[in-house]
Amino acid sequence: MLSGFILLPFYTNLLSTQDYGLLMLYVGFSLLIQVLVSYSLDAYIGAHYVEVKDDYAKRKVLLSNVAGLLLFIGVSFILIAYLVGQPVFDSTFNRNNTLHFFPYGIMSVITGFFNGFFKVYTYLMVFEKKPGKYFVYNFVNFVLTIAISIVGLYMYPDSLIGPMYGRLLSGLGIFLISLIGVAVQYGISFRFSRLKGLHAFCFPYMLYVVLVWITSNLDRFIINDILSPGYVAVFDFAVKCTLLIDFVQGGIVTAINPEVYEIWNKNQSTGTTKETNRYFNTMTALSMMVISGFMIVIPFIIPWFVKKTEYYESFALMGILAGSFATRGLYHYFLSILIYLKKTKMLLIIFAISAAIQLPATWLLTKYFGIGGTVISVLLAKIIQVTILYLKTKKYFTIEINLMKMVYLPALMIGILGLIWWISPDWNVFWYLGLLAATGAMLFVLYGSEIKLVLSKFAGKKAAK
C-alpha cells in the first residue's frame, strides 16, 4: 500500500489521466488474480497454525504442502489464462474496448500469482511472531516496486510499460525470495491430502474474498463503463490516498489478532471479553484520530507533489471515503470472530448479500450522481457489511460491546464529515482542525485508559486488569 501511495506523484505527473485510470484497472484485475491463485491459504495457515506451532514435524507437513499447492495453482492458472484469457477478459472487464489482455492482462495474471505467493509466506511470519523478518521481506518488496516502477516511468513516459513491468519484475523478485525461504525452512511437498479440511475451509473463504474484491474494486470498472478512464483516475486517486488509513488499520489488526485468538483459545470463549473489546476499542479510537489528521495533512501536501490540477477534484471526495474507515473496528472484530470459529461459509453468505445490494446501488448512484454517487456507495457498502456481519455473527458468539465507543462515536464522525462536504465541498483546513481537536479531546476522555493498557501490553509491560 505504501509503495502505491509513494508512486502516486510519479503516476500522476508522468502518465495522462487516461493512462493512470487504465493502469488502476489492470492493478485491480491483478488483485483479483492474486485472490484466486492464493486460494485463501493465508487464512488457512492462520486458522491451523496454533494447532501445530509446538510441533516442527507437523508444521513442516502443513507449510510444505501449502507451498506446493500454491505453486500448482499458480502455474496452472497462468497456462489456462494464456489459452482462454482473451475472450474471458473481453466479455467481463473490457466491455468498452479500453483494456487489452495482451500484453498487460497476462502480465497482471503473472503478477497476481507472484504477489499471492508472497502474501501467504509473509502472513506465516505473523503467526511465527517474527516481526523483524516480516519487515525485511516487505521492505525488499517496497524497494523493488518503487525502484523498478520509477525507472520504467522515466524510460517510457506517457506509457503503461514502466509501471506494468515495475509490478511484474518486483513481483518476480519477492516470489523468488519467498520460494527460497519456504523451501529452506520447510521444504515443498505436493501431497495435498495432508491438508486436512482444506477445501471445506479455503473454497468458501476464497469466494468470500472474491466478493470482498467485488465490493472494493468493481466500482472502478463501473465508472469506466458509465463515465471514462479519466474519472477512474480521479476516484482511484482519492481512494489511494485514503489507503494510508487502511495501511494503519491493517497493521493494527495484524498485531492484535494473534493476541485475541490466544485469549479466546485459552479460555475456550463463546463470546467477546473485556480484554478483546479493549483491543478493538483502541483500534477504533486510533482510526478516528488518523482519519481526522488525514483530512488536514493529505490535501495540504498533495499539491507539492502532484502538479496536474485534474486530480485536485479528488479532495472533495476524500472526507466521506476517509470517514468510511471509522466502521472498520467493528468490521475486523466480527470478521476475526468468524475466522476463529472457522465459519468461512458464513462469510460467503454475508458478502454475497452485501455485493447483491452494493453493485446495483453503485451503478445507479454513479449513473445519476457521477463520482459523488460512487463515493456514497463506498460508505453505504461498508455500513451494510458491518450490519450483516453483526447479524450473522451474534448467532454463534455472544457479542457485548460498548456502543458509545464502537458505534455512536464513529457514526457521529461520519455524519460530521458528510455535513462538512455538504456545507463546503472545497477543502478547508479549518473545518478539519476543529474536527481533530474535538476528536482528540473526546478520545482522551473516553479511550485514554484502554489505549494505555494496550500499548503497555505490546511494550512488554504487564497490563492492569
C-alpha positions as CSV (number, residue, x, y, z in Angstrom):
1,M,0.0,0.0,0.0
2,L,2.7,2.4,0.9
3,S,4.7,1.8,-2.3
4,G,1.5,2.5,-4.2
5,F,1.0,5.8,-2.3
6,I,4.6,6.9,-2.9
7,L,4.3,6.1,-6.6
8,L,1.2,8.3,-6.9
9,P,3.2,11.5,-7.8
10,F,5.1,9.7,-10.4
11,Y,2.0,8.1,-11.9
12,T,0.0,11.3,-11.9
13,N,2.9,13.5,-13.3
14,L,4.3,11.1,-15.9
15,L,1.0,9.5,-17.1
16,S,-2.1,11.0,-18.6
17,T,-5.2,10.7,-16.5
18,Q,-6.5,8.3,-19.1
19,D,-3.4,6.0,-18.8
20,Y,-3.5,6.3,-15.0
21,G,-7.1,5.2,-15.0
22,L,-6.3,2.2,-17.2
23,L,-3.3,1.3,-15.0
24,M,-5.5,1.1,-11.9
25,L,-8.0,-1.1,-13.8
26,Y,-5.1,-3.5,-14.6
27,V,-3.9,-3.4,-11.0
28,G,-7.5,-4.2,-9.8
29,F,-7.6,-7.1,-12.2
30,S,-4.2,-8.3,-10.8
31,L,-5.6,-8.2,-7.3
32,L,-8.5,-10.5,-8.3
33,I,-6.0,-13.0,-9.8
34,Q,-4.0,-12.8,-6.5
35,V,-7.1,-13.7,-4.6
36,L,-7.9,-16.7,-6.9
37,V,-4.4,-18.2,-7.0
38,S,-3.6,-17.8,-3.3
39,Y,-6.8,-19.8,-2.6
40,S,-7.1,-18.1,0.8
41,L,-4.2,-20.3,2.1
42,D,-3.0,-17.3,4.2
43,A,-6.3,-17.6,6.2
44,Y,-5.9,-21.4,6.3
45,I,-2.5,-21.0,7.8
46,G,-3.8,-18.6,10.4
47,A,-6.6,-20.9,11.4
48,H,-4.4,-24.0,11.7
49,Y,-1.0,-22.7,12.9
50,V,-2.0,-22.7,16.6
51,E,-2.6,-26.4,16.3
52,V,1.0,-27.2,15.1
53,K,3.1,-24.3,16.4
54,D,4.8,-26.5,19.1
55,D,5.5,-29.5,16.8
56,Y,8.0,-28.8,14.0
57,A,7.2,-32.1,12.1
58,K,3.5,-31.2,11.9
59,R,4.4,-27.6,11.0
60,K,6.6,-28.9,8.1
61,V,3.8,-31.1,6.8
62,L,1.3,-28.2,6.9
63,L,3.5,-25.5,5.4
64,S,5.4,-27.5,2.8
65,N,2.2,-28.8,1.3
66,V,0.7,-25.2,1.4
67,A,3.7,-24.1,-0.7
68,G,3.3,-26.9,-3.1
69,L,-0.4,-26.3,-3.6
70,L,0.3,-22.6,-4.2
71,L,2.8,-23.4,-7.0
72,F,0.4,-25.9,-8.6
73,I,-2.5,-23.5,-8.6
74,G,-0.4,-20.5,-9.8
75,V,1.3,-22.3,-12.8
76,S,-2.0,-23.9,-13.8
77,F,-3.8,-20.6,-13.7
78,I,-1.2,-18.8,-15.9
79,L,-1.3,-21.6,-18.5
80,I,-5.1,-21.5,-18.6
81,A,-5.2,-17.7,-18.8
82,Y,-2.8,-17.7,-21.7
83,L,-5.1,-20.1,-23.7
84,V,-8.5,-18.6,-22.9
85,G,-7.8,-15.3,-21.2
86,Q,-8.5,-13.1,-24.1
87,P,-12.2,-13.9,-24.7
88,V,-13.0,-14.2,-21.0
89,F,-11.3,-10.8,-20.3
90,D,-13.1,-9.1,-23.2
91,S,-16.5,-10.3,-22.1
92,T,-16.1,-9.2,-18.5
93,F,-13.7,-6.4,-18.0
94,N,-13.3,-4.9,-21.5
95,R,-16.8,-4.1,-22.5
96,N,-16.0,-0.7,-23.9
97,N,-12.8,-1.8,-25.6
98,T,-10.4,0.3,-23.5
99,L,-8.4,-2.6,-21.9
100,H,-6.5,-5.4,-23.7
101,F,-5.5,-8.8,-22.4
102,F,-2.2,-9.0,-24.3
103,P,0.3,-7.9,-23.1
104,Y,-0.9,-6.1,-19.9
105,G,-3.7,-8.5,-18.9
106,I,-1.5,-11.6,-19.0
107,M,1.2,-9.6,-17.1
108,S,-1.4,-8.9,-14.5
109,V,-2.2,-12.6,-14.1
110,I,1.5,-13.5,-13.6
111,T,2.0,-10.6,-11.2
112,G,-1.1,-11.7,-9.2
113,F,0.4,-15.2,-8.8
114,F,3.8,-13.8,-7.6
115,N,2.1,-11.4,-5.1
116,G,-0.2,-14.1,-3.9
117,F,2.6,-16.5,-3.0
118,F,4.5,-13.7,-1.3
119,K,1.4,-12.7,0.8
120,V,0.9,-16.2,2.1
121,Y,4.5,-16.6,3.1
122,T,4.7,-13.3,4.9
123,Y,1.4,-13.9,6.6
124,L,3.0,-17.0,8.1
125,M,5.7,-14.8,9.7
126,V,2.9,-13.0,11.7
127,F,1.9,-16.3,13.4
128,E,5.5,-17.3,13.8
129,K,5.9,-13.9,15.6
130,K,8.9,-12.8,13.6
131,P,8.3,-9.1,13.0
132,G,11.9,-8.4,12.0
133,K,11.8,-10.9,9.2
134,Y,8.4,-9.7,8.2
135,F,9.7,-6.2,8.0
136,V,12.8,-7.2,5.9
137,Y,10.7,-9.1,3.3
138,N,8.2,-6.4,2.9
139,F,10.9,-3.7,2.8
140,V,12.5,-5.6,-0.1
141,N,9.1,-5.7,-1.9
142,F,8.7,-2.0,-1.2
143,V,12.1,-1.0,-2.6
144,L,11.8,-3.2,-5.7
145,T,8.4,-2.0,-6.6
146,I,9.3,1.7,-6.3
147,A,12.7,1.5,-7.9
148,I,11.7,-0.5,-11.0
149,S,8.5,1.4,-11.5
150,I,10.2,4.8,-11.3
151,V,13.0,3.8,-13.7
152,G,10.4,2.4,-16.1
153,L,8.3,5.6,-15.9
154,Y,11.2,7.8,-16.8
155,M,12.4,5.5,-19.6
156,Y,8.9,5.2,-21.1
157,P,6.9,8.3,-20.1
158,D,3.2,8.5,-21.1
159,S,3.1,4.7,-21.4
160,L,2.0,1.8,-19.2
161,I,5.2,-0.1,-19.9
162,G,7.1,1.3,-16.9
163,P,4.5,0.7,-14.2
164,M,3.4,-2.6,-15.5
165,Y,6.9,-4.0,-15.8
166,G,7.7,-2.5,-12.4
167,R,4.9,-4.5,-10.8
168,L,5.8,-7.7,-12.7
169,L,9.6,-7.6,-12.1
170,S,9.3,-6.7,-8.4
171,G,6.7,-9.5,-8.1
172,L,9.2,-11.9,-9.6
173,G,11.8,-10.8,-7.1
174,I,9.6,-11.3,-4.0
175,F,8.3,-14.6,-5.4
176,L,11.8,-16.0,-5.7
177,I,12.8,-14.8,-2.2
178,S,9.7,-16.3,-0.7
179,L,10.1,-19.6,-2.7
180,I,13.6,-20.0,-1.5
181,G,12.7,-19.0,2.1
182,V,9.9,-21.6,2.4
183,A,11.9,-24.3,0.6
184,V,14.9,-23.9,3.0
185,Q,12.7,-23.7,6.1
186,Y,10.0,-26.3,5.5
187,G,10.6,-27.8,2.0
188,I,8.0,-28.1,-0.7
189,S,5.6,-31.0,-1.0
190,F,2.8,-32.0,-3.3
191,R,0.8,-34.3,-1.0
192,F,-2.2,-32.1,-0.7
193,S,-4.2,-34.8,1.1
194,R,-2.3,-33.9,4.2
195,L,-4.0,-30.6,4.3
196,K,-7.0,-31.5,6.5
197,G,-10.2,-29.8,5.7
198,L,-8.5,-27.8,3.0
199,H,-11.3,-27.3,0.5
200,A,-14.0,-27.0,3.2
201,F,-12.2,-24.0,4.6
202,C,-10.4,-22.4,1.6
203,F,-13.0,-22.6,-1.1
204,P,-15.8,-20.7,0.7
205,Y,-13.3,-18.3,2.1
206,M,-11.8,-17.7,-1.3
207,L,-15.3,-16.9,-2.7
208,Y,-15.7,-14.6,0.3
209,V,-12.5,-12.7,-0.6
210,V,-13.6,-12.6,-4.3
211,L,-16.8,-10.9,-3.1
212,V,-14.7,-8.5,-1.0
213,W,-12.8,-7.7,-4.1
214,I,-16.1,-7.1,-6.0
215,T,-17.3,-4.7,-3.3
216,S,-13.9,-2.9,-3.1
217,N,-12.8,-2.8,-6.8
218,L,-15.6,-3.3,-9.2
219,D,-16.7,0.3,-8.8
220,R,-13.8,1.4,-10.9
221,F,-14.9,-0.8,-13.8
222,I,-18.4,0.6,-13.4
223,I,-17.0,4.1,-13.6
224,N,-15.1,3.1,-16.7
225,D,-18.2,1.8,-18.3
226,I,-20.5,4.7,-17.4
227,L,-18.0,7.6,-17.5
228,S,-14.4,7.2,-18.6
229,P,-10.9,6.1,-17.5
230,G,-10.2,9.8,-16.6
231,Y,-12.9,9.6,-13.9
232,V,-11.5,6.3,-12.8
233,A,-8.2,8.2,-12.3
234,V,-9.8,10.9,-10.1
235,F,-11.7,8.4,-8.0
236,D,-8.9,6.0,-7.6
237,F,-6.5,8.8,-6.7
238,A,-8.8,9.7,-3.8
239,V,-9.1,6.0,-2.7
240,K,-5.4,5.5,-2.9
241,C,-4.8,8.4,-0.6
242,T,-7.2,7.0,1.9
243,L,-5.4,3.7,1.8
244,L,-2.9,5.3,4.3
245,I,-5.7,4.8,6.8
246,D,-6.2,1.2,5.7
247,F,-2.4,0.8,6.0
248,V,-2.6,1.8,9.7
249,Q,-5.6,-0.3,10.4
250,G,-4.1,-3.3,8.7
251,G,-1.0,-3.0,10.8
252,I,-3.1,-2.8,14.0
253,V,-5.3,-5.8,13.1
254,T,-2.2,-7.9,12.1
255,A,-0.8,-7.1,15.5
256,I,-3.8,-7.7,17.7
257,N,-5.5,-10.7,16.0
258,P,-2.9,-13.3,17.3
259,E,-3.4,-11.9,20.8
260,V,-7.2,-12.0,20.5
261,Y,-7.1,-15.6,19.1
262,E,-4.9,-16.7,22.0
263,I,-7.3,-15.2,24.6
264,W,-10.3,-17.0,23.0
265,N,-8.4,-20.2,22.6
266,K,-7.0,-20.2,26.1
267,N,-10.4,-19.5,27.7
268,Q,-12.5,-21.5,25.2
269,S,-14.5,-18.4,24.8
270,T,-18.0,-18.3,23.4
271,G,-18.3,-14.5,23.5
272,T,-16.4,-11.3,23.5
273,T,-14.5,-10.3,26.6
274,K,-13.4,-7.1,28.2
275,E,-9.8,-7.7,27.1
276,T,-10.7,-8.4,23.5
277,N,-13.0,-5.4,23.5
278,R,-10.1,-3.3,24.7
279,Y,-8.1,-4.2,21.6
280,F,-10.8,-3.2,19.2
281,N,-11.9,-0.1,21.1
282,T,-8.3,1.0,20.8
283,M,-8.2,0.3,17.1
284,T,-11.4,2.4,16.7
285,A,-10.0,5.3,18.7
286,L,-6.7,5.3,16.8
287,S,-8.6,5.1,13.5
288,M,-10.7,8.2,14.3
289,M,-7.5,10.1,15.1
290,V,-5.9,9.0,11.9
291,I,-9.0,10.0,9.9
292,S,-9.0,13.5,11.4
293,G,-5.3,14.0,10.9
294,F,-5.5,12.6,7.3
295,M,-8.0,15.3,6.2
296,I,-5.7,18.0,7.4
297,V,-2.4,16.7,6.1
298,I,-3.1,14.9,2.8
299,P,-4.9,17.7,0.8
300,F,-2.3,20.1,2.1
301,I,0.7,18.3,0.9
302,I,-0.6,16.7,-2.4
303,P,-0.1,19.9,-4.5
304,W,3.6,19.8,-3.5
305,F,4.0,16.5,-5.4
306,V,1.1,16.3,-7.9
307,K,1.1,19.1,-10.5
308,K,-1.9,18.1,-12.6
309,T,-4.8,20.0,-11.2
310,E,-7.3,17.5,-12.5
311,Y,-6.5,15.3,-9.5
312,Y,-7.4,18.1,-7.0
313,E,-11.1,17.3,-7.7
314,S,-10.5,14.3,-5.5
315,F,-10.2,16.5,-2.4
316,A,-14.0,16.8,-2.3
317,L,-14.3,13.0,-2.2
318,M,-11.8,12.2,0.5
319,G,-13.8,13.2,3.6
320,I,-16.5,10.5,3.1
321,L,-14.0,8.0,1.8
322,A,-11.8,8.5,4.9
323,G,-14.8,8.6,7.3
324,S,-16.0,5.2,6.0
325,F,-12.9,3.6,7.7
326,A,-14.4,4.5,11.1
327,T,-16.6,1.4,10.6
328,R,-13.6,-0.9,10.3
329,G,-13.1,-1.5,14.0
330,L,-16.4,-3.4,14.2
331,Y,-15.8,-5.0,10.8
332,H,-12.5,-6.5,11.8
333,Y,-13.9,-7.6,15.2
334,F,-16.7,-9.5,13.7
335,L,-14.6,-10.9,11.0
336,S,-12.0,-12.2,13.5
337,I,-14.8,-14.0,15.4
338,L,-16.0,-15.8,12.3
339,I,-12.4,-16.8,11.3
340,Y,-11.7,-18.0,14.8
341,L,-14.9,-20.1,14.7
342,K,-13.9,-21.3,11.2
343,K,-17.3,-20.2,9.9
344,T,-15.9,-19.4,6.5
345,K,-19.1,-20.4,4.7
346,M,-20.9,-17.7,6.6
347,L,-18.6,-15.1,5.3
348,L,-19.6,-16.2,1.8
349,I,-23.2,-15.6,2.6
350,I,-22.6,-12.3,4.2
351,F,-20.6,-10.8,1.3
352,A,-22.9,-12.3,-1.3
353,I,-25.7,-10.3,0.3
354,S,-23.5,-7.3,0.5
355,A,-22.4,-7.5,-3.1
356,A,-26.0,-8.1,-4.3
357,I,-27.0,-4.8,-2.6
358,Q,-23.9,-2.8,-3.4
359,L,-23.4,-3.4,-7.1
360,P,-26.8,-2.1,-8.3
361,A,-26.6,0.7,-5.8
362,T,-23.1,1.7,-7.1
363,W,-24.3,1.5,-10.7
364,L,-27.4,3.6,-10.0
365,L,-25.7,6.2,-7.9
366,T,-22.8,6.6,-10.4
367,K,-25.3,6.7,-13.3
368,Y,-27.3,9.6,-11.8
369,F,-24.9,11.4,-9.5
370,G,-21.5,10.8,-11.1
371,I,-18.4,10.3,-8.9
372,G,-20.1,11.7,-5.9
373,G,-22.6,8.9,-6.1
374,T,-19.8,6.3,-6.3
375,V,-18.3,7.8,-3.1
376,I,-21.7,7.5,-1.3
377,S,-21.9,3.9,-2.4
378,V,-18.5,3.1,-0.8
379,L,-19.8,4.4,2.6
380,L,-23.1,2.5,2.2
381,A,-21.2,-0.7,1.3
382,K,-19.1,-0.6,4.5
383,I,-22.1,0.1,6.7
384,I,-24.0,-2.8,5.0
385,Q,-21.1,-5.1,5.5
386,V,-20.8,-4.4,9.2
387,T,-24.5,-4.7,9.8
388,I,-24.8,-8.1,8.1
389,L,-21.6,-9.3,9.8
390,Y,-23.1,-8.5,13.2
391,L,-26.5,-10.1,12.4
392,K,-24.8,-13.3,11.4
393,T,-22.0,-13.4,14.0
394,K,-24.3,-13.0,17.0
395,K,-25.9,-16.3,16.2
396,Y,-22.7,-18.1,17.1
397,F,-20.9,-15.8,19.5
398,T,-22.1,-13.6,22.4
399,I,-21.3,-10.1,21.5
400,E,-21.2,-7.4,24.2
401,I,-19.5,-4.2,23.2
402,N,-19.5,-0.6,24.3
403,L,-22.0,1.0,21.8
404,M,-20.7,4.5,22.5
405,K,-17.1,3.7,21.7
406,M,-17.7,1.3,18.8
407,V,-20.9,2.6,17.1
408,Y,-22.1,6.0,18.1
409,L,-18.9,8.0,18.1
410,P,-17.7,6.6,14.7
411,A,-21.2,7.3,13.3
412,L,-21.0,10.9,14.7
413,M,-17.7,11.4,12.9
414,I,-19.1,10.1,9.6
415,G,-22.1,12.5,10.0
416,I,-19.8,15.5,10.7
417,L,-17.6,14.7,7.6
418,G,-20.8,14.4,5.5
419,L,-22.0,17.8,6.8
420,I,-18.7,19.4,6.0
421,W,-18.8,18.0,2.5
422,W,-22.3,19.4,2.1
423,I,-21.6,22.9,3.5
424,S,-18.1,23.3,2.0
425,P,-17.3,20.9,-0.9
426,D,-13.9,22.6,-1.4
427,W,-11.4,21.5,1.1
428,N,-11.0,24.0,4.0
429,V,-8.3,23.1,6.6
430,F,-10.1,25.0,9.5
431,W,-13.1,22.6,9.4
432,Y,-10.7,19.7,9.9
433,L,-8.6,21.3,12.5
434,G,-11.7,21.7,14.6
435,L,-12.6,18.1,14.0
436,L,-9.2,16.9,15.0
437,A,-9.3,19.0,18.3
438,A,-12.7,17.7,19.2
439,T,-11.8,14.1,18.3
440,G,-8.6,14.2,20.3
441,A,-10.3,15.6,23.4
442,M,-13.2,13.1,23.2
443,L,-10.9,10.1,22.7
444,F,-8.6,11.2,25.6
445,V,-11.6,11.2,28.0
446,L,-13.3,8.0,26.7
447,Y,-10.5,5.8,25.5
448,G,-7.3,7.0,27.2
449,S,-7.0,4.2,29.8
450,E,-7.7,1.5,27.3
451,I,-5.1,2.8,24.8
452,K,-2.5,3.0,27.6
453,L,-3.2,-0.6,28.6
454,V,-2.9,-2.0,25.0
455,L,0.3,0.0,24.3
456,S,1.7,-1.3,27.6
457,K,0.9,-4.8,26.6
458,F,2.8,-4.5,23.3
459,A,5.6,-2.7,25.1
460,G,6.1,-5.9,27.2
461,K,4.7,-4.5,30.4
462,K,2.1,-6.2,32.5
463,A,-1.3,-4.6,31.7
464,A,-3.6,-3.9,34.7
465,K,-6.8,-5.8,34.9
